[in-house]
C-alpha cells in the first residue's frame, strides 16, 4: 500500500487524494504536521529526489522564514533539519511505495498515471 505524506488542508494533497481514490488506488495518509516527521524519513526522500526539490521555496512557509535561516539551507543536512522543524516547507505530497521508497513528489496527473497505472 502507498503512503501519502502531507497536510490535510493542502489543495495539492486534496487533488492527489481525489486522483488516487478515483483510480481505486489504496493509500494511507500521513499528516506530518500533526504526527511530525523524522530526519531519517526526510533524508530517505533525498535519496529519491534532490533536496532542492523536496524543499519548496515557492511555499508560504519558506517565504516567511527569516533570511538568515533560508541562507543556512545549503545541503542535505541543513535541508533535513529545516524540513523537520518546519514541515510545511516540504513539497507536497510525497508518496512512498509499500517498501518505503519515495516514488513521487508533488502532484502531476501524467506522472501519477505513469507511476501508479502501469
FENPENOR-V243094 format. One line per field, one symbol per residue. phi: phi as a letter, one per 40 degrees, with the letter a starting at -180 (. if undefined). Layout:
BEGIN
phi: ???
END
This chain:
BEGIN
phi: .cbbbibccccccccccccccccfbcabcbccccbfacddccccccccbddcccccccccddccccdccdcccbadcccccccccbdccccbcbbbcccgccbabgbadcccdccbbc
END
